[in-house]
Every structure is written in structure tokens, then in C-alpha cells.
Amino acid sequence: MKKLFGLILFMGLGVLIILALNNTISFPKFGSVDLSDRVADAYLDNDNVSEVGSANIVTAIVVGYRGFDTLGEVTVLFISALGVAFLFSFKKEKRLDLKFKPNFMLKHGSKLLFGIMLVVSLYIITHGHLTPGGGFPGGAIIASGVLLLYLADDKFRSNIKGFKVLEGVAGSLFVIIGLLGLILATSFLENFIASGTVGQLLSAGIIPIIYVLIGLKVGSEIASVVDNFLTEEESA
Amino acid sequence: MTIAGYVFMIIGGLFFLLGGLGVLRMPDTFNRIQAGTKATTLGAFSVLIGVGLVNFEWSWIAKIIIIIVFIVISNPIGSSTIAKATYYSKYKPDNLVQDDLEKRGDE
């Protein structure tokens, strides 16, 4: 009876929402509005691209026009990492035991691989305003390299305190750059460095700086989450 | 140079095809792993060298060298790790003649 009532309520609510949102003045019919002539054209406009200075338009939107949203996004990641750390933090930690011992080749080969992954991720992070990629995927590659080291060696523990310091510094520098925009220019996270030539490595003002900070922050955050998941409480 | 590059790419594509065929046709996991890995390593090499010959510039070649080094290290490690995990999950092919790892013990 309770379930039936819930189902009727649920479906009635759904029908009401559809009726309310469909084909009214504030919510026109699905597909009847051409959104491309509202914002997308402005973003793709040649004058605006040269003003922002980022050859990658996705980056121009994510870090340039919508930089404040990205700050919120990074905060969401930070809070989720904090929640994981809160759940899995113990007084005395030790590595989770793996089921079987990794052999010599895996242990030492993965260290070589980690170097290459670091190079690739730094390339992706620093070229975020020129090519697809940027801080978030680059940081995820750093973290996956750390995960590889954890899985390939049953005694490995990374310097997690260093990661936490790095994360905090990167996050605060992000906010400080935003505040500098407020002081030197007119609004929060506004570009206060000259954009330079579109397509050069040193261009687009604060966008590459912010993306490097985001990459470091995302990488260290996910790496510390990995560490939290692969440690357990040491039984006395 | 361009023609040589395309020839390398076609050779690489053929190796990929053979690798895929091997994964389909080989009888058990270990054989499939070796068919897949060996063929794709050589196939990826050939395709990458072909791309490097077609675009003969330093910026391309440096990236291709990094990719090749990555494949050289990651492909054998990955396949050997999968093979070892398969072994430890007690999977044995029916027509296995000799099991050296069992005699030698762990590690």
C-alpha cells in the first residue's frame, strides 16, 4: 500500500513537472529554441577568441569565461577527497595487503612507466590552452600513475603529506589569482596578464597558470584518495 | 619518404589484423595473450614509425619516441601481469604439458 502510494505520488509529480515545464512561456517546447545563436556564437567569435587568447575554445570557456564555476568544481572534488580522508583516516596506518606478490618486472617496470606518465601529464597540463586536455585529465593521469605504483608494489607508500601541502598551496593560489584579478582588473578571476598571440605556449594570460594549478590540485587530491583507499588500520 | 611511411602503416595494420585474428582463433588465455600482445606491439611500432616518416619533423618524432618507449615498457609488463593473474586464479589449459612455475614455487 505504501509502495503503491509512493508510485502514484511519484508519477503524478512527474506528470505535473512535464506539464509545467513543457510549452510555457518561460520554458518553450523542447527543441524549438535555437540555442546556438545565443552564447555559442559569442564564444566562437573570432574577436573574442583573440581577446581571451586561448586556441582551445573549451579551455577558454572552462577557465576563461566560466572560471568561477571551475573553482566550484575543484571545491567539490576537494570536499569529496576530504570526505574519503575523514572516513579512512586512522591513527596507525599500514598498507592494505595484496593477494599475491608482485614480481620483479612489474615492480621496477612500473617505476619507469610512472616517469613517462608524469611527462605526458605535464605536457597535457601545460598545453591545456592549446590542445585538448588540460588540468583535469592531466591531474587524473598523475593520479593514475600513483595508483599504478601502489598496485605494482605491495610496500609502496607515497609521501601523502607532501600531496596535501601541494593541494592546499595550489587551491589557495587559484583563489589568490582570482583576487588579484579583482584588484588589478575589475572582477574576480579576470585576466590581468596580456593575452599574447593565439597559439603560442606563453599566451592566454592567466589561463595556463590556473590550469597548471588545477592539474596539481586534481592530481594530488586523487592521489591522496588512492592512498586512503589502499591503507588500513594497523591492528595492535 | 611519404610512400615508405604509408607502407609502414599498412604493415602495422596487417599486424593488428593478425593480432585480432589470433585473439579470436587461439585456444586458451595464455595463447591469446601472446597473440594479442606480440602482434599489437609490432603493429603499433610500424604505424607510429609510418606516421613519423610521413610527418618528418622533430616535434612529431619526439612524441613518437615517447609513445614507443611507453609501449615497449607497458605492453610486456601488462601481458605478463595478466598471464600471472590468470595462473594464480587456478586456470589451466587442458593440453598443458609442463608447468614450470608449479615446480619452482611462488615468485
Interface residues (C-beta under 8 A of the other chain):
Chain A: K99 F100 K101 P102 N103 M105 L106 G109 S110 L112 L113 I116 V119 V120
Chain B: I66 V69 F70 I73 S74 P76 I77 S80 T81 K84 Y88 D106 E107
